[in-house]
Amino acid sequence: MSDTMNIEDYLAQGGVLTAPGNVPARYRGELLRLMSSFVDSELAASAGFANAINFAPGIKERIAASRITLEKADHAERVLRVMGEFGTDVARYQTSHDWAARVERDADLGTARRPGDMRLSVFHYPVAGWTDAVVMNVLQGLATGVQMTELTRVSYGPLAEVFREIAPREARHAELGLEGLEQIAATEEGREEARAAVAYWRPRVAAGFGLTHSDRYDTLARFGLRHSPNEAMLARWEALASEHLAALGL
């Protein structure tokens, strides 16, 4: 207990761990939960954008959707390798779910997770057409950018390094979405379609930030796995989303 408390004090003061053998049991569980959520979300996102490739109206858009599909799968693989160092069966994990599976379009999952599937709830919903895919990518891409400010500072050094490598490519995904949305919003018909998609996706992306005033936040903060509470991250995302949507007349 003394050794564990010393490590927790070290983490609470900004310390960094560098190997699986150094981590306390509770920290290990929370770290694996964090990684699982990211991996499952990236695999589900990749599967979703794979379906969206054929919605693309032109070659440039197909390339953008293909790039996002590829890189999100790559990001999942990078984090899954870190999980493998903690004993996760990497080959089995990759096939543990149908990553392309989706619920009905009008379902309302809130912040709930499916048993054994740690993807954010937003990745359970189906994409309905190109405009819908672009809007989802913009809103979730901005959310991922906010979440990356946390992930790149996690107290497990090897994982933080992976997230710092991933972050610029995730930012580029959001930029590709904004470029596509600007084209869509150039016409009144496109703006109307985009507004309908925003109304659908905005609350579902917001749910991905979790419950406000979460009881688990204090524990995660002590472990150096979180630095900003859910409500602060949600507020940052809301401000970013509003700014970009307003600039496009949406």
C-alpha positions in Angstrom: 0.0 0.0 0.0 2.8 2.4 0.8 4.5 1.8 -2.6 1.1 2.3 -4.3 0.4 5.6 -2.5 3.9 6.9 -3.3 3.3 6.2 -7.0 -0.1 7.9 -6.8 1.5 11.0 -5.1 4.1 11.0 -7.8 1.4 10.9 -10.5 -0.7 13.6 -8.8 2.4 15.9 -8.9 2.7 15.4 -12.7 4.9 12.3 -12.7 5.2 10.0 -15.8 5.3 6.2 -15.9 7.2 4.5 -18.7 6.6 0.7 -18.4 3.8 -1.7 -17.6 5.7 -3.1 -14.6 5.6 0.3 -12.9 1.9 0.9 -12.8 -0.5 0.3 -9.9 -3.5 -2.0 -10.5 -6.1 0.7 -10.5 -4.1 2.9 -12.8 -3.6 0.0 -15.1 -7.4 -0.5 -15.3 -8.1 3.1 -16.0 -5.3 3.3 -18.6 -6.6 0.2 -20.4 -10.1 1.6 -20.4 -8.9 4.9 -21.9 -7.0 3.1 -24.6 -9.9 0.7 -25.4 -12.2 3.7 -25.8 -9.8 5.3 -28.3 -9.1 2.1 -30.3 -12.8 1.0 -30.5 -13.8 4.5 -31.6 -11.1 4.7 -34.3 -12.0 1.3 -35.6 -15.7 2.1 -35.7 -14.9 5.5 -37.3 -12.7 3.9 -39.9 -15.5 1.4 -40.8 -18.0 4.2 -41.0 -15.9 6.3 -43.4 -15.2 3.2 -45.5 -18.9 3.1 -46.2 -19.0 6.8 -46.9 -16.3 6.6 -49.7 -19.0 5.7 -52.2 -21.1 8.7 -51.2 -18.4 11.0 -52.4 -19.4 13.3 -55.3 -15.9 13.4 -56.8 -12.4 11.9 -56.9 -10.9 14.5 -54.4 -13.7 13.7 -51.9 -13.2 10.0 -52.4 -9.4 10.4 -51.7 -10.2 12.4 -48.5 -12.6 9.8 -47.2 -10.2 7.0 -48.1 -7.4 8.8 -46.2 -9.5 9.2 -43.1 -10.5 5.5 -43.3 -6.9 4.4 -43.6 -5.4 6.7 -41.0 -8.0 6.0 -38.3 -7.3 2.3 -38.6 -3.6 3.0 -38.4 -4.2 5.1 -35.2 -6.1 2.3 -33.7 -3.3 -0.1 -34.5 -0.7 2.2 -32.9 -2.6 2.4 -29.6 -3.4 -1.3 -29.7 0.3 -2.1 -29.8 0.6 -0.2 -26.5 -2.3 -2.3 -25.1 -0.4 -5.4 -26.2 2.4 -4.5 -23.9 -0.1 -4.8 -21.0 -1.1 -8.3 -22.1 -4.0 -7.6 -24.5 -4.4 -10.2 -27.2 -4.0 -7.8 -30.1 -5.1 -10.2 -32.8 -8.2 -11.3 -31.0 -9.1 -7.7 -30.0 -9.3 -6.5 -33.6 -12.0 -9.0 -34.4 -13.9 -8.7 -31.1 -16.8 -6.6 -32.7 -18.4 -5.8 -36.0 -16.9 -2.3 -36.2 -19.3 -1.4 -39.0 -22.4 -2.3 -37.0 -24.8 0.6 -36.4 -28.1 1.1 -34.5 -31.2 2.5 -36.1 -30.9 6.1 -37.2 -33.5 7.4 -34.7 -32.0 5.6 -31.7 -31.0 7.7 -28.7 -28.1 6.1 -26.8 -27.1 9.1 -24.8 -23.7 8.5 -23.3 -24.2 4.8 -22.9 -21.6 2.2 -24.0 -22.5 -1.2 -25.3 -21.3 -4.2 -23.2 -17.7 -4.9 -24.0 -17.6 -2.2 -26.8 -15.9 1.0 -25.7 -16.5 3.1 -28.7 -18.1 6.5 -28.1 -21.8 6.3 -28.6 -21.7 8.6 -31.6 -20.0 5.8 -33.6 -23.0 3.6 -33.2 -25.1 5.8 -35.4 -25.3 5.3 -39.2 -24.2 7.9 -41.8 -26.9 8.8 -44.4 -25.2 10.3 -47.4 -22.3 12.5 -48.2 -23.4 15.7 -46.5 -24.3 13.8 -43.4 -20.8 12.2 -43.4 -19.1 15.5 -43.8 -21.0 17.2 -41.0 -20.4 14.2 -38.7 -16.7 14.4 -39.6 -16.5 18.1 -38.9 -18.3 18.0 -35.5 -16.5 14.8 -34.3 -13.2 16.0 -35.7 -13.4 19.2 -33.7 -14.3 17.1 -30.6 -11.3 14.8 -31.2 -9.1 17.9 -31.4 -10.3 19.0 -27.9 -9.9 15.4 -26.6 -6.4 15.3 -28.0 -5.3 18.1 -25.7 -6.0 15.6 -22.9 -4.6 12.5 -24.6 -1.3 14.0 -25.5 -0.6 14.7 -21.8 -1.5 11.4 -20.2 0.9 10.3 -17.6 1.9 7.0 -19.3 4.8 8.2 -21.4 4.8 5.7 -24.3 1.1 6.3 -24.9 1.4 10.1 -24.7 4.1 9.8 -27.4 1.8 7.8 -29.7 -1.0 10.4 -29.2 1.4 13.2 -30.0 2.2 11.5 -33.3 -1.5 10.9 -34.1 -2.7 14.4 -33.1 -1.7 16.3 -36.3 -3.3 13.7 -38.6 -6.5 13.8 -36.6 -6.5 17.6 -36.9 -6.1 17.2 -40.7 -9.2 15.0 -40.8 -11.2 17.9 -39.3 -9.7 20.3 -41.8 -10.6 18.0 -44.7 -14.2 17.9 -43.3 -14.3 21.7 -43.1 -13.1 22.0 -46.7 -15.9 19.7 -47.8 -18.5 21.4 -45.7 -17.5 24.8 -47.2 -18.2 23.4 -50.7 -21.6 22.0 -49.5 -22.6 25.3 -47.9 -21.9 27.2 -51.0 -25.5 26.6 -52.2 -28.8 27.1 -50.4 -29.8 23.5 -51.0 -26.5 22.3 -49.5 -26.9 24.6 -46.5 -30.3 23.2 -45.8 -29.0 19.6 -45.9 -26.1 20.6 -43.7 -28.3 22.2 -41.1 -30.4 19.1 -40.9 -27.3 17.0 -40.4 -26.0 19.4 -37.8 -29.2 19.1 -35.9 -28.8 15.3 -35.9 -25.1 15.0 -35.1 -24.5 17.9 -32.7 -26.2 16.4 -29.6 -24.7 12.9 -30.4 -21.2 14.3 -30.6 -21.8 16.3 -27.4 -22.7 13.1 -25.6 -19.2 11.8 -26.3 -17.8 14.1 -23.7 -19.6 12.1 -21.0 -21.4 13.2 -17.9 -20.8 16.6 -16.4 -19.4 16.6 -12.9 -18.3 13.0 -13.3 -17.4 11.2 -10.1 -14.5 9.4 -11.9 -12.8 12.6 -12.9 -11.0 13.2 -9.6 -9.5 9.7 -9.7 -8.4 10.1 -13.3 -6.9 13.5 -12.5 -4.9 12.1 -9.6 -3.5 9.5 -12.0 -2.6 12.2 -14.5 -4.9 10.6 -17.1 -7.2 13.7 -17.2 -6.5 17.4 -16.8 -9.8 19.1 -17.7 -13.3 18.0 -16.5 -15.9 16.9 -19.1 -17.9 20.1 -18.8 -14.8 22.2 -19.6 -14.0 20.1 -22.7 -17.6 20.2 -23.8 -17.7 24.0 -23.5 -14.5 24.3 -25.6 -16.0 22.1 -28.3 -19.3 24.0 -28.3 -17.4 27.2 -28.8 -15.3 25.8 -31.7 -18.3 24.2 -33.4 -20.4 27.4 -33.1 -17.6 29.5 -34.6 -17.0 27.2 -37.6 -20.7 26.6 -38.3 -21.5 30.3 -38.1 -18.7 31.2 -40.6 -20.4 28.9 -43.1 -23.9 30.2 -42.5 -24.9 27.1 -40.6 
